[in-house]
């Protein structure tokens, strides 16, 4: 069984809505387990055991959330060199433009040598039905890729 790990942080509801939409999209694929963990509850072992990773963060003060940064710092050195090539994607809920959050996460994840499977999904100011549909499509595509052995 392949595992899609969704790790997210939010103090509100927007990033949770994005993460749940990814999980809904992935849920119908047989042979793929979806694990959803808040940043504070996820650690290196969760990442090492995952076959794909989706990160979700709000834009806080023009950057990623402190909890997402904490998560990435806690897993980085233990996962470095062990997860290279695994697919990953990013979800950002932003009140400004999201560019700082996106750049910060991508800069960190570059060091893990994960394979970005699509451009980040950005919910700007609000979570629209179109953004939720994009998240569901991402989940479905990642799960299908895992089930078919593409990733």
N, C-alpha and C positions, 0 to 999 in steps of 0.2 A: 504494500500500500504506500502510495506517495503522500507527502504532507505539504500542504500550503499553509504557511504561517503568516498570520496577519497581526502585526504589532502596531498599536496606536496609542495616542494620548489625546485627551481633551478634558477641559474643565467644564465644557458645555455639552452640546449634543451633535454639533455638525460633523466632527471627525468620526464620531461613533456611527452616524448615519452612512458615511462613506464606507467605512470598514464593513458594516453590516451588509451593504449592497454588494461589495466584493464577495463576501461569504455566500450570499444568496445566489450569486451567479455561479459560484464554484460548487455549490452543494449538490447539484444534479449529476455531477460526473462520478460514475462508479469507479472505485479504486483510488479515490483521492479523499484524504481526510483533511478537513479544514480546522485549523486551530486558531482561535482568536485570543490574544493576550494583551492586556494593557501593559504599557512600558514597564511599570513598576513590578509586574509579575513575571516578566520574561527575562531570560538570561542566556548565557552562551550555549548551554546545552540545548535549549529550544531551537536556537538558530542552527546549530550543528546537525540536529536531527531533521531539519526541514529541507525539503527539496526545492522550495521557492519561498520568497519572502515579499510581503507587501507591508510597507511602512506608511503610517498615517499620522500627520502632525498638524496642529493649527499653526498659523503664523503668529508668533508672539514677539512683539517689539521688533518686527522686521526680520525675524529669523525663525528657526525651528523652536519648538517648545523646549524648555529646560529638561523636562522628563524624557523627551526623545533623545536629547543630547546625552543625558545620563545613561540611558539604555545603550546607546551606541558606544559610549566610553566603556561601559561594563563588559560589552561583548567583543570589542575590537581585537584586543591582543590574543584572546583565546581562540577567536575565529579566523584571524589573519592567516592566510595561506591554506586554510582548510575548506573554504566555501567558494573558492574562485570558480567562476563560470556558472554559478547557480542564478536562475532568473530572479529579478526583483523589479518592483514598481513602487511608485510614490503617490500618495494622496495628500493634498494640502487644502485646508480650509483657511481662507485668508480674508482679512478685512481691508488690506491695502492692495498689494499686487502679487504677493506670494513669491516674488523672485528671490528674496533673501533666504526664505525657508528652503526653497528648492535648491539654491546654490549651496547652502550649508550642508544639507543632507547628501547631495551628490558628491560634494568634496570629500566627506567622510567615507561614504560607501565606495568611492573609487579605490580607496586603500584596501578594501576587502576583495576587490576585483570581481564583484558580482556583475552579472550581465543584465543591463537595463533592457527590458522587453518593450517598453513604450514610453513616450513622454509623460511626465507627471500629469495627474488629473487634478485640476484646480477648481475648487468651489469658491468663487469670488463673491464675497459678501453674503451669499445665501446658497443653500443646497437646492438646486433646481431638479425637476424630474429628468432633464437631459443629463445632468451630471451623475445622478444616480444610475441612469441607464448606462453611461460610460463605465461606471464602477462595476455594474453587473456584467457587462461585456468583458471587462478585464478579468474578473473572477472566472467566468466561463472559459475564456481563452487560456488562461494560465492552467486551469484544471485539465482542460482538454490536452494541452501540450504535455503536461505531466503524465496523463493517462496514456498518451500515444508514444511516450518516450522521446518527444522532441527536445525536452529539457532534461 
